[in-house]
Amino acid sequence: MKTNYLPQPIPKELKQEFKYFCRVIIDIPTKPGAMINCAKAYAEAGLGLWTAKEITTQILYILANLSTWRGEQARTTKASLRELHNKINAELS
């Protein structure tokens, strides 16, 4: 059985969508010590990622740290990130 160890590319439009959401999260106003600051750090790091596996993993880290973010923008952004995660995983299979 042959295993492919090369990183799988991600379609350009999905990569652009991920980077858009990273910028949305980076622009969220925060308070010192808030969990969302960790999400912002993961989003900033996400701007430099390129492979599908890296991006899907980063989305999970970002979502985990957005758990205390509330409001309409929070709901729509988190739902969109989950949907993007599913789209990228579908591309991998």
Biopython code that builds the backbone (N, CA, C, O; Angstrom):
import numpy as np
from Bio.PDB.StructureBuilder import StructureBuilder

atoms = [
    (1, "MET", "N", (0.837, -1.182, 0.000)),
    (1, "MET", "CA", (0.000, 0.000, 0.000)),
    (1, "MET", "C", (0.878, 1.241, 0.000)),
    (1, "MET", "O", (1.745, 1.411, 0.857)),
    (2, "LYS", "N", (0.639, 2.086, -0.961)),
    (2, "LYS", "CA", (1.412, 3.310, -1.104)),
    (2, "LYS", "C", (0.714, 4.445, -0.361)),
    (2, "LYS", "O", (-0.492, 4.648, -0.501)),
    (3, "THR", "N", (1.493, 5.179, 0.430)),
    (3, "THR", "CA", (0.957, 6.305, 1.176)),
    (3, "THR", "C", (1.503, 7.590, 0.585)),
    (3, "THR", "O", (2.696, 7.690, 0.298)),
    (4, "ASN", "N", (0.639, 8.567, 0.402)),
    (4, "ASN", "CA", (1.036, 9.854, -0.136)),
    (4, "ASN", "C", (1.316, 10.807, 1.022)),
    (4, "ASN", "O", (0.406, 11.183, 1.762)),
    (5, "TYR", "N", (2.578, 11.193, 1.172)),
    (5, "TYR", "CA", (2.965, 12.087, 2.257)),
    (5, "TYR", "C", (3.048, 13.547, 1.819)),
    (5, "TYR", "O", (3.353, 14.428, 2.622)),
    (6, "LEU", "N", (2.776, 13.792, 0.550)),
    (6, "LEU", "CA", (2.825, 15.167, 0.074)),
    (6, "LEU", "C", (1.601, 15.931, 0.561)),
    (6, "LEU", "O", (0.505, 15.372, 0.610)),
    (7, "PRO", "N", (1.769, 17.206, 0.922)),
    (7, "PRO", "CA", (0.618, 17.992, 1.364)),
    (7, "PRO", "C", (-0.401, 18.142, 0.243)),
    (7, "PRO", "O", (-0.050, 18.343, -0.919)),
    (8, "GLN", "N", (-1.663, 18.038, 0.619)),
    (8, "GLN", "CA", (-2.711, 18.195, -0.384)),
    (8, "GLN", "C", (-3.035, 19.670, -0.568)),
    (8, "GLN", "O", (-3.271, 20.386, 0.405)),
    (9, "PRO", "N", (-3.046, 20.122, -1.818)),
    (9, "PRO", "CA", (-3.380, 21.530, -2.063)),
    (9, "PRO", "C", (-4.862, 21.775, -1.784)),
    (9, "PRO", "O", (-5.681, 20.856, -1.793)),
    (10, "ILE", "N", (-5.166, 23.009, -1.542)),
    (10, "ILE", "CA", (-6.544, 23.406, -1.282)),
    (10, "ILE", "C", (-6.977, 24.334, -2.418)),
    (10, "ILE", "O", (-6.177, 25.157, -2.864)),
    (11, "PRO", "N", (-8.210, 24.225, -2.897)),
    (11, "PRO", "CA", (-8.663, 25.136, -3.954)),
    (11, "PRO", "C", (-8.524, 26.600, -3.522)),
    (11, "PRO", "O", (-8.750, 26.950, -2.364)),
    (12, "LYS", "N", (-8.153, 27.427, -4.471)),
    (12, "LYS", "CA", (-7.877, 28.841, -4.199)),
    (12, "LYS", "C", (-9.052, 29.542, -3.527)),
    (12, "LYS", "O", (-8.859, 30.327, -2.599)),
    (13, "GLU", "N", (-10.271, 29.261, -3.992)),
    (13, "GLU", "CA", (-11.433, 29.963, -3.412)),
    (13, "GLU", "C", (-11.655, 29.585, -1.950)),
    (13, "GLU", "O", (-12.095, 30.420, -1.161)),
    (14, "LEU", "N", (-11.360, 28.348, -1.579)),
    (14, "LEU", "CA", (-11.506, 27.944, -0.174)),
    (14, "LEU", "C", (-10.411, 28.574, 0.680)),
    (14, "LEU", "O", (-10.652, 28.954, 1.825)),
    (15, "LYS", "N", (-9.222, 28.681, 0.126)),
    (15, "LYS", "CA", (-8.125, 29.332, 0.847)),
    (15, "LYS", "C", (-8.447, 30.808, 1.071)),
    (15, "LYS", "O", (-8.205, 31.344, 2.152)),
    (16, "GLN", "N", (-8.994, 31.464, 0.041)),
    (16, "GLN", "CA", (-9.363, 32.878, 0.172)),
    (16, "GLN", "C", (-10.471, 33.061, 1.200)),
    (16, "GLN", "O", (-10.456, 34.028, 1.961)),
    (17, "GLU", "N", (-11.436, 32.138, 1.228)),
    (17, "GLU", "CA", (-12.514, 32.209, 2.212)),
    (17, "GLU", "C", (-11.963, 32.071, 3.626)),
    (17, "GLU", "O", (-12.383, 32.796, 4.528)),
    (18, "PHE", "N", (-11.022, 31.145, 3.828)),
    (18, "PHE", "CA", (-10.400, 30.965, 5.138)),
    (18, "PHE", "C", (-9.667, 32.240, 5.564)),
    (18, "PHE", "O", (-9.796, 32.683, 6.705)),
    (19, "LYS", "N", (-8.912, 32.816, 4.658)),
    (19, "LYS", "CA", (-8.165, 34.030, 4.991)),
    (19, "LYS", "C", (-9.107, 35.198, 5.295)),
    (19, "LYS", "O", (-8.797, 36.039, 6.138)),
    (20, "TYR", "N", (-10.250, 35.254, 4.616)),
    (20, "TYR", "CA", (-11.247, 36.283, 4.903)),
    (20, "TYR", "C", (-11.725, 36.147, 6.359)),
    (20, "TYR", "O", (-11.784, 37.135, 7.091)),
    (21, "PHE", "N", (-12.064, 34.917, 6.771)),
    (21, "PHE", "CA", (-12.539, 34.715, 8.138)),
    (21, "PHE", "C", (-11.440, 34.967, 9.163)),
    (21, "PHE", "O", (-11.720, 35.424, 10.271)),
    (22, "CYS", "N", (-10.205, 34.676, 8.807)),
    (22, "CYS", "CA", (-9.093, 35.007, 9.708)),
    (22, "CYS", "C", (-9.051, 36.514, 9.952)),
    (22, "CYS", "O", (-8.863, 36.961, 11.083)),
    (23, "ARG", "N", (-9.226, 37.287, 8.892)),
    (23, "ARG", "CA", (-9.193, 38.756, 9.039)),
    (23, "ARG", "C", (-10.386, 39.266, 9.846)),
    (23, "ARG", "O", (-10.252, 40.221, 10.612)),
    (24, "VAL", "N", (-11.549, 38.640, 9.681)),
    (24, "VAL", "CA", (-12.726, 39.009, 10.484)),
    (24, "VAL", "C", (-12.418, 38.796, 11.959)),
    (24, "VAL", "O", (-12.714, 39.658, 12.786)),
    (25, "ILE", "N", (-11.831, 37.667, 12.288)),
    (25, "ILE", "CA", (-11.532, 37.344, 13.684)),
    (25, "ILE", "C", (-10.452, 38.260, 14.241)),
    (25, "ILE", "O", (-10.535, 38.682, 15.394)),
    (26, "ILE", "N", (-9.452, 38.567, 13.447)),
    (26, "ILE", "CA", (-8.383, 39.470, 13.893)),
    (26, "ILE", "C", (-8.949, 40.849, 14.230)),
    (26, "ILE", "O", (-8.435, 41.524, 15.121)),
    (27, "ASP", "N", (-9.994, 41.271, 13.533)),
    (27, "ASP", "CA", (-10.578, 42.601, 13.744)),
    (27, "ASP", "C", (-11.586, 42.676, 14.898)),
    (27, "ASP", "O", (-12.133, 43.748, 15.157)),
    (28, "ILE", "N", (-11.840, 41.572, 15.591)),
    (28, "ILE", "CA", (-12.792, 41.579, 16.711)),
    (28, "ILE", "C", (-12.193, 42.378, 17.867)),
    (28, "ILE", "O", (-11.057, 42.122, 18.267)),
    (29, "PRO", "N", (-12.940, 43.343, 18.409)),
    (29, "PRO", "CA", (-12.432, 44.057, 19.588)),
    (29, "PRO", "C", (-12.437, 43.125, 20.796)),
    (29, "PRO", "O", (-13.388, 42.369, 20.996)),
    (30, "THR", "N", (-11.384, 43.177, 21.593)),
    (30, "THR", "CA", (-11.280, 42.266, 22.741)),
    (30, "THR", "C", (-10.830, 42.979, 24.002)),
    (30, "THR", "O", (-10.418, 44.139, 23.989)),
    (31, "LYS", "N", (-10.928, 42.232, 25.087)),
    (31, "LYS", "CA", (-10.442, 42.692, 26.383)),
    (31, "LYS", "C", (-9.220, 41.857, 26.743)),
    (31, "LYS", "O", (-9.107, 40.713, 26.303)),
    (32, "PRO", "N", (-8.306, 42.405, 27.532)),
    (32, "PRO", "CA", (-7.141, 41.621, 27.944)),
    (32, "PRO", "C", (-7.572, 40.354, 28.694)),
    (32, "PRO", "O", (-8.490, 40.384, 29.513)),
    (33, "GLY", "N", (-6.901, 39.264, 28.403)),
    (33, "GLY", "CA", (-7.181, 38.007, 29.093)),
    (33, "GLY", "C", (-8.333, 37.211, 28.511)),
    (33, "GLY", "O", (-8.596, 36.098, 28.967)),
    (34, "ALA", "N", (-9.026, 37.748, 27.519)),
    (34, "ALA", "CA", (-10.167, 37.040, 26.939)),
    (34, "ALA", "C", (-9.674, 35.880, 26.070)),
    (34, "ALA", "O", (-8.622, 35.965, 25.437)),
    (35, "MET", "N", (-10.464, 34.783, 26.053)),
    (35, "MET", "CA", (-10.112, 33.619, 25.236)),
    (35, "MET", "C", (-10.022, 33.974, 23.762)),
    (35, "MET", "O", (-9.287, 33.345, 23.001)),
    (36, "ILE", "N", (-10.769, 34.978, 23.376)),
    (36, "ILE", "CA", (-10.789, 35.356, 21.966)),
    (36, "ILE", "C", (-9.416, 35.840, 21.501)),
    (36, "ILE", "O", (-9.117, 35.801, 20.308)),
    (37, "ASN", "N", (-8.580, 36.296, 22.437)),
    (37, "ASN", "CA", (-7.226, 36.703, 22.061)),
    (37, "ASN", "C", (-6.439, 35.511, 21.514)),
    (37, "ASN", "O", (-5.620, 35.671, 20.609)),
    (38, "CYS", "N", (-6.685, 34.327, 22.057)),
    (38, "CYS", "CA", (-6.035, 33.116, 21.536)),
    (38, "CYS", "C", (-6.553, 32.814, 20.136)),
    (38, "CYS", "O", (-5.780, 32.435, 19.255)),
    (39, "ALA", "N", (-7.863, 32.981, 19.925)),
    (39, "ALA", "CA", (-8.440, 32.765, 18.603)),
    (39, "ALA", "C", (-7.820, 33.732, 17.599)),
    (39, "ALA", "O", (-7.552, 33.361, 16.457)),
    (40, "LYS", "N", (-7.593, 34.972, 18.028)),
    (40, "LYS", "CA", (-6.977, 35.960, 17.149)),
    (40, "LYS", "C", (-5.548, 35.552, 16.791)),
    (40, "LYS", "O", (-5.119, 35.727, 15.650)),
    (41, "ALA", "N", (-4.820, 35.013, 17.753)),
    (41, "ALA", "CA", (-3.454, 34.553, 17.479)),
    (41, "ALA", "C", (-3.464, 33.395, 16.479)),
    (41, "ALA", "O", (-2.633, 33.348, 15.572)),
    (42, "TYR", "N", (-4.400, 32.468, 16.647)),
    (42, "TYR", "CA", (-4.519, 31.357, 15.689)),
    (42, "TYR", "C", (-4.922, 31.875, 14.306)),
    (42, "TYR", "O", (-4.457, 31.360, 13.289)),
    (43, "ALA", "N", (-5.783, 32.891, 14.271)),
    (43, "ALA", "CA", (-6.207, 33.467, 12.985)),
    (43, "ALA", "C", (-5.031, 34.161, 12.298)),
    (43, "ALA", "O", (-4.863, 34.049, 11.084)),
    (44, "GLU", "N", (-4.221, 34.877, 13.075)),
    (44, "GLU", "CA", (-3.042, 35.528, 12.496)),
    (44, "GLU", "C", (-2.083, 34.487, 11.923)),
    (44, "GLU", "O", (-1.541, 34.666, 10.833)),
    (45, "ALA", "N", (-1.880, 33.406, 12.662)),
    (45, "ALA", "CA", (-1.018, 32.327, 12.167)),
    (45, "ALA", "C", (-1.641, 31.674, 10.934)),
    (45, "ALA", "O", (-0.926, 31.233, 10.034)),
    (46, "GLY", "N", (-2.954, 31.613, 10.895)),
    (46, "GLY", "CA", (-3.663, 30.999, 9.778)),
    (46, "GLY", "C", (-3.440, 31.708, 8.457)),
    (46, "GLY", "O", (-3.553, 31.091, 7.398)),
    (47, "LEU", "N", (-3.128, 32.984, 8.503)),
    (47, "LEU", "CA", (-2.898, 33.731, 7.265)),
    (47, "LEU", "C", (-1.702, 33.196, 6.489)),
    (47, "LEU", "O", (-1.595, 33.419, 5.283)),
    (48, "GLY", "N", (-0.807, 32.495, 7.166)),
    (48, "GLY", "CA", (0.381, 31.970, 6.499)),
    (48, "GLY", "C", (0.295, 30.497, 6.138)),
    (48, "GLY", "O", (1.276, 29.924, 5.665)),
    (49, "LEU", "N", (-0.856, 29.871, 6.348)),
    (49, "LEU", "CA", (-0.992, 28.445, 6.060)),
    (49, "LEU", "C", (-1.423, 28.217, 4.616)),
    (49, "LEU", "O", (-2.079, 29.065, 4.011)),
    (50, "TRP", "N", (-1.040, 27.036, 4.062)),
    (50, "TRP", "CA", (-1.322, 26.780, 2.657)),
    (50, "TRP", "C", (-1.954, 25.427, 2.376)),
    (50, "TRP", "O", (-2.687, 25.296, 1.395)),
    (51, "THR", "N", (-1.701, 24.424, 3.192)),
    (51, "THR", "CA", (-2.232, 23.101, 2.860)),
    (51, "THR", "C", (-3.600, 22.877, 3.506)),
    (51, "THR", "O", (-3.950, 23.523, 4.493)),
    (52, "ALA", "N", (-4.354, 21.961, 2.934)),
    (52, "ALA", "CA", (-5.695, 21.661, 3.424)),
    (52, "ALA", "C", (-5.660, 21.173, 4.867)),
    (52, "ALA", "O", (-6.477, 21.596, 5.685)),
    (53, "LYS", "N", (-4.722, 20.288, 5.183)),
    (53, "LYS", "CA", (-4.637, 19.731, 6.541)),
    (53, "LYS", "C", (-4.308, 20.822, 7.559)),
    (53, "LYS", "O", (-4.886, 20.856, 8.645)),
    (54, "GLU", "N", (-3.386, 21.706, 7.209)),
    (54, "GLU", "CA", (-3.039, 22.808, 8.113)),
    (54, "GLU", "C", (-4.256, 23.695, 8.374)),
    (54, "GLU", "O", (-4.531, 24.072, 9.513)),
    (55, "ILE", "N", (-4.969, 24.018, 7.317)),
    (55, "ILE", "CA", (-6.102, 24.937, 7.441)),
    (55, "ILE", "C", (-7.249, 24.308, 8.219)),
    (55, "ILE", "O", (-7.855, 24.971, 9.060)),
    (56, "THR", "N", (-7.563, 23.033, 7.953)),
    (56, "THR", "CA", (-8.656, 22.401, 8.703)),
    (56, "THR", "C", (-8.309, 22.304, 10.185)),
    (56, "THR", "O", (-9.171, 22.496, 11.042)),
    (57, "THR", "N", (-7.056, 22.008, 10.485)),
    (57, "THR", "CA", (-6.634, 21.954, 11.892)),
    (57, "THR", "C", (-6.725, 23.328, 12.533)),
    (57, "THR", "O", (-7.177, 23.455, 13.671)),
    (58, "GLN", "N", (-6.300, 24.357, 11.811)),
    (58, "GLN", "CA", (-6.343, 25.718, 12.351)),
    (58, "GLN", "C", (-7.778, 26.169, 12.598)),
    (58, "GLN", "O", (-8.049, 26.857, 13.582)),
    (59, "ILE", "N", (-8.693, 25.794, 11.723)),
    (59, "ILE", "CA", (-10.101, 26.144, 11.924)),
    (59, "ILE", "C", (-10.601, 25.567, 13.249)),
    (59, "ILE", "O", (-11.320, 26.240, 13.989)),
    (60, "LEU", "N", (-10.225, 24.333, 13.546)),
    (60, "LEU", "CA", (-10.657, 23.712, 14.814)),
    (60, "LEU", "C", (-10.097, 24.462, 16.015)),
    (60, "LEU", "O", (-10.809, 24.672, 16.997)),
    (61, "TYR", "N", (-8.825, 24.871, 15.952)),
    (61, "TYR", "CA", (-8.231, 25.648, 17.048)),
    (61, "TYR", "C", (-8.940, 26.995, 17.202)),
    (61, "TYR", "O", (-9.222, 27.430, 18.318)),
    (62, "ILE", "N", (-9.223, 27.642, 16.088)),
    (62, "ILE", "CA", (-9.908, 28.938, 16.138)),
    (62, "ILE", "C", (-11.300, 28.779, 16.756)),
    (62, "ILE", "O", (-11.673, 29.536, 17.651)),
    (63, "LEU", "N", (-12.060, 27.800, 16.280)),
    (63, "LEU", "CA", (-13.417, 27.579, 16.808)),
    (63, "LEU", "C", (-13.404, 27.273, 18.303)),
    (63, "LEU", "O", (-14.257, 27.758, 19.047)),
    (64, "ALA", "N", (-12.440, 26.472, 18.739)),
    (64, "ALA", "CA", (-12.355, 26.136, 20.163)),
    (64, "ALA", "C", (-12.152, 27.379, 21.021)),
    (64, "ALA", "O", (-12.647, 27.450, 22.145)),
    (65, "ASN", "N", (-11.430, 28.350, 20.494)),
    (65, "ASN", "CA", (-11.152, 29.560, 21.261)),
    (65, "ASN", "C", (-12.173, 30.667, 21.044)),
    (65, "ASN", "O", (-12.065, 31.737, 21.644)),
    (66, "LEU", "N", (-13.157, 30.421, 20.196)),
    (66, "LEU", "CA", (-14.245, 31.390, 20.004)),
    (66, "LEU", "C", (-15.475, 31.025, 20.830)),
    (66, "LEU", "O", (-16.531, 31.636, 20.666)),
    (67, "SER", "N", (-15.353, 30.049, 21.706)),
    (67, "SER", "CA", (-16.521, 29.546, 22.432)),
    (67, "SER", "C", (-17.203, 30.596, 23.310)),
    (67, "SER", "O", (-18.395, 30.472, 23.591)),
    (68, "THR", "N", (-16.488, 31.612, 23.743)),
    (68, "THR", "CA", (-17.102, 32.634, 24.597)),
    (68, "THR", "C", (-17.571, 33.863, 23.806)),
    (68, "THR", "O", (-18.153, 34.784, 24.379)),
    (69, "TRP", "N", (-17.322, 33.877, 22.515)),
    (69, "TRP", "CA", (-17.737, 35.006, 21.671)),
    (69, "TRP", "C", (-19.227, 34.895, 21.403)),
    (69, "TRP", "O", (-19.689, 33.850, 20.943)),
    (70, "ARG", "N", (-19.987, 35.938, 21.676)),
    (70, "ARG", "CA", (-21.442, 35.925, 21.557)),
    (70, "ARG", "C", (-21.931, 36.980, 20.568)),
    (70, "ARG", "O", (-21.193, 37.891, 20.193)),
    (71, "GLY", "N", (-23.180, 36.840, 20.157)),
    (71, "GLY", "CA", (-23.802, 37.819, 19.280)),
    (71, "GLY", "C", (-24.045, 37.261, 17.889)),
    (71, "GLY", "O", (-23.627, 36.150, 17.563)),
    (72, "GLU", "N", (-24.732, 38.058, 17.074)),
    (72, "GLU", "CA", (-25.097, 37.621, 15.727)),
    (72, "GLU", "C", (-23.871, 37.395, 14.843)),
    (72, "GLU", "O", (-23.790, 36.392, 14.133)),
    (73, "GLN", "N", (-22.917, 38.328, 14.887)),
    (73, "GLN", "CA", (-21.699, 38.155, 14.086)),
    (73, "GLN", "C", (-20.960, 36.890, 14.519)),
    (73, "GLN", "O", (-20.412, 36.170, 13.685)),
    (74, "ALA", "N", (-20.945, 36.626, 15.811)),
    (74, "ALA", "CA", (-20.279, 35.419, 16.322)),
    (74, "ALA", "C", (-20.949, 34.162, 15.784)),
    (74, "ALA", "O", (-20.274, 33.241, 15.324)),
    (75, "ARG", "N", (-22.274, 34.127, 15.842)),
    (75, "ARG", "CA", (-23.005, 32.945, 15.356)),
    (75, "ARG", "C", (-22.761, 32.693, 13.872)),
    (75, "ARG", "O", (-22.489, 31.565, 13.461)),
    (76, "THR", "N", (-22.860, 33.748, 13.079)),
    (76, "THR", "CA", (-22.700, 33.560, 11.631)),
    (76, "THR", "C", (-21.255, 33.215, 11.267)),
    (76, "THR", "O", (-21.021, 32.382, 10.391)),
    (77, "THR", "N", (-20.291, 33.844, 11.928)),
    (77, "THR", "CA", (-18.885, 33.562, 11.637)),
    (77, "THR", "C", (-18.530, 32.131, 12.027)),
    (77, "THR", "O", (-17.879, 31.423, 11.259)),
    (78, "LYS", "N", (-18.952, 31.701, 13.212)),
    (78, "LYS", "CA", (-18.644, 30.330, 13.650)),
    (78, "LYS", "C", (-19.331, 29.300, 12.756)),
    (78, "LYS", "O", (-18.739, 28.271, 12.430)),
    (79, "ALA", "N", (-20.553, 29.564, 12.364)),
    (79, "ALA", "CA", (-21.268, 28.639, 11.471)),
    (79, "ALA", "C", (-20.572, 28.573, 10.113)),
    (79, "ALA", "O", (-20.451, 27.496, 9.529)),
    (80, "SER", "N", (-20.123, 29.704, 9.618)),
    (80, "SER", "CA", (-19.427, 29.741, 8.329)),
    (80, "SER", "C", (-18.088, 29.009, 8.399)),
    (80, "SER", "O", (-17.701, 28.328, 7.450)),
    (81, "LEU", "N", (-17.384, 29.149, 9.518)),
    (81, "LEU", "CA", (-16.122, 28.424, 9.685)),
    (81, "LEU", "C", (-16.355, 26.911, 9.732)),
    (81, "LEU", "O", (-15.584, 26.143, 9.157)),
    (82, "ARG", "N", (-17.425, 26.485, 10.421)),
    (82, "ARG", "CA", (-17.747, 25.050, 10.459)),
    (82, "ARG", "C", (-18.067, 24.537, 9.051)),
    (82, "ARG", "O", (-17.626, 23.458, 8.656)),
    (83, "GLU", "N", (-18.833, 25.320, 8.311)),
    (83, "GLU", "CA", (-19.191, 24.949, 6.940)),
    (83, "GLU", "C", (-17.942, 24.870, 6.057)),
    (83, "GLU", "O", (-17.807, 23.951, 5.249)),
    (84, "LEU", "N", (-17.035, 25.832, 6.213)),
    (84, "LEU", "CA", (-15.789, 25.828, 5.455)),
    (84, "LEU", "C", (-14.961, 24.593, 5.803)),
    (84, "LEU", "O", (-14.387, 23.959, 4.917)),
    (85, "HIS", "N", (-14.900, 24.258, 7.068)),
    (85, "HIS", "CA", (-14.179, 23.053, 7.515)),
    (85, "HIS", "C", (-14.730, 21.821, 6.816)),
    (85, "HIS", "O", (-13.971, 20.975, 6.343)),
    (86, "ASN", "N", (-16.048, 21.722, 6.751)),
    (86, "ASN", "CA", (-16.684, 20.582, 6.092)),
    (86, "ASN", "C", (-16.409, 20.565, 4.590)),
    (86, "ASN", "O", (-16.198, 19.500, 4.010)),
    (87, "LYS", "N", (-16.411, 21.739, 3.958)),
    (87, "LYS", "CA", (-16.133, 21.819, 2.517)),
    (87, "LYS", "C", (-14.704, 21.359, 2.217)),
    (87, "LYS", "O", (-14.473, 20.623, 1.257)),
    (88, "ILE", "N", (-13.758, 21.793, 3.036)),
    (88, "ILE", "CA", (-12.367, 21.402, 2.807)),
    (88, "ILE", "C", (-12.203, 19.904, 3.029)),
    (88, "ILE", "O", (-11.514, 19.235, 2.258)),
    (89, "ASN", "N", (-12.823, 19.377, 4.065)),
    (89, "ASN", "CA", (-12.750, 17.929, 4.302)),
    (89, "ASN", "C", (-13.360, 17.148, 3.156)),
    (89, "ASN", "O", (-12.867, 16.075, 2.805)),
    (90, "ALA", "N", (-14.428, 17.671, 2.567)),
    (90, "ALA", "CA", (-15.055, 17.005, 1.417)),
    (90, "ALA", "C", (-14.087, 17.002, 0.228)),
    (90, "ALA", "O", (-14.042, 16.034, -0.531)),
    (91, "GLU", "N", (-13.329, 18.062, 0.069)),
    (91, "GLU", "CA", (-12.330, 18.143, -1.005)),
    (91, "GLU", "C", (-11.224, 17.104, -0.796)),
    (91, "GLU", "O", (-10.664, 16.586, -1.762)),
    (92, "LEU", "N", (-10.916, 16.806, 0.456)),
    (92, "LEU", "CA", (-9.840, 15.854, 0.766)),
    (92, "LEU", "C", (-10.257, 14.416, 0.510)),
    (92, "LEU", "O", (-9.410, 13.559, 0.260)),
    (93, "SER", "N", (-11.556, 14.146, 0.570)),
    (93, "SER", "CA", (-11.984, 12.752, 0.405)),
    (93, "SER", "C", (-12.268, 12.374, -1.018)),
    (93, "SER", "O", (-12.636, 11.231, -1.292)),
]
sb = StructureBuilder()
sb.init_structure("model")
sb.init_model(0)
sb.init_chain("A")
sb.init_seg("    ")
for serial, (resi, resn, name, xyz) in enumerate(atoms, 1):
    if name == "N":
        sb.init_residue(resn, " ", resi, " ")
    sb.init_atom(name, np.array(xyz, "f"), 0.0, 1.0, " ", f" {name:<3s}", serial, name[0])
structure = sb.get_structure()
